[in-house]
Amino acid sequence: MIEPVSKNNFSEILPLIRAYQQFYDVASISDEKNAAFFSQFGESNPAGCQFIYRESGDAIGFATVYFSFASTITEKVAVLNDLYTIPGHRGKGVGRRLIEHCRGYAADHGAARLQWVTAPDNTPAQKLYESMNTKRSTWYFYTCNV
């Protein structure tokens, strides 16, 4: 079952966010910063929403969608910024269902596409993405601190 993250279930997603950050070797994880940052997203926020995936009542995965714009297509886009499933539940369709849910959410909110990036060594995720109706970009992703 997929549901939006709200005040009622927010505390359940924080351990998943921490695990996601650990998976990507984030150097400095702060539960306080995570709570402050992620509490801003919800169904009524035009910036984006988080979704929690439950199985037998337990939170086992989540996804975060932010909205942005793409000048090359002059349209609103949805960025699937986070996608995580706890290790014991990977490979069972959780990620696929979260992506499809986020795709619907993006369409319902006027986005032209759903886009995301993953680490080059995250081959299990790439296998999932390539099994879906997706197209791998040839663009390189750069960042700089400000």
N, C-alpha and C positions, 0 to 999 in steps of 0.2 A: 504494500500500500504506500502511495506517495501522497504527502501532504505538505502544504507550505509551512515553513518555520514561523512560529508566532511566540508570543509571551508564554503560551501554555506548554510549549515543547522545547523552548530555546535551550534550556539547561542540558537537554539530551544531545544536542548537536555539538556542544563545546568539546567533549572528549574526541569526537570524530574529527573536528577541525585540528585539534592538537596532533592526532595520529596522521592526518594528511600532511601537516607541516613537517612532522618527523620523517615521513616517507620521502619528502623532497629535501631533507637535510637542512631545514631552516635553522640558522645558527642561534637565534634568540627568540624563543617562543614565549609569549606572554599571555596567559589566560585572561588577564585583565584587559589587555589591548584587544584580544580576540572578542571578548564580550562586548566591549564598547564599539568596535568596528562592525561586527556582524549583526548586532542588534538593530542596526539601521535599516536592514533590508526586510521587506515583507510584501504581502500581496498588494497593499495600497501604495507602495513606494514606487514612483516612476523610475527610480534609478535601478531597480532590480529586486530579485526575490531569491530566497533559498528554499530548497525542498529537502525533506527528510524521507528516507525510504525505510519502511518498517517491515519486519518479518516476524510473525508470531508476537507482535507488540514491541519487539526490540528494534531500536534504531541501529541499522547496519550500513547505511550509506547516506550520502548527501550530494547535492549539486547546488552551485551558486550561479545565477545568471545576472549579468550587468548589461545595461543598454549603453550603446555608443552610436557613432555614426561613421560611415565610410564615404569619403570624398570621391573615391573611384566609381562608386555606383550611386552616389548622392542619395543614400537611403539610411534609415535607422538599421542597426545591426544588434543582435544579441550575442554577448560574449559568454560562453560557458567557461567561467573562470576557474571553477573548482568542480571536480568530480572524484568521489572517493567511495570505495566499498571496503569494509573491513576484510582482512585477508581470508578468513574462513568462508567467506561468501562470494569470493571472486570467481568468475567463470560460470556463474549461474544465471546470468541475464539481468542482474541488478543494474549495472552500468548502462546497458542497452535501454532498459526501461526508463531510467533517469534521463538519458539523452532524448529519447522520444517524448517524454513528458516536457522537457525543456524546449524542444522543438515546437510543440504545440503552444506552450506558454509564449514563446517568441512570436509565433504567428498571430496569436490572439492579441498581442500588444503592438502589432504593426511593424515588426522587424522583417527585413527582406531575407535575412539568413541568420543562422546560428553558426558561430565560429569558435574555435578553441585551438590551443597549442598543447603539446606534451613534450616531455623530455625525450631526447633522441634514444636513450637507453630503456625507455619504458615500452618495451616490445609487446607485453601483454595488452596494454592499452591500444597500441597501434593495430594489433591484430583485430581487436573489437571494432575500431573505427573503420578499418578497411573492409570489414564484413558488412558494413552498413552503406546506405546510399550517401556516401560522402566523397569529397574530392580533396586529396592532399595538396596543399599549397606548395609552391616553389619559393615562396618568400622566406627570408631569414628574419628572425626575431631578435631585435636589439633592445637593450635597456641602458639607461644611465641614471645615476642618482642625482637628485636635485637638492 
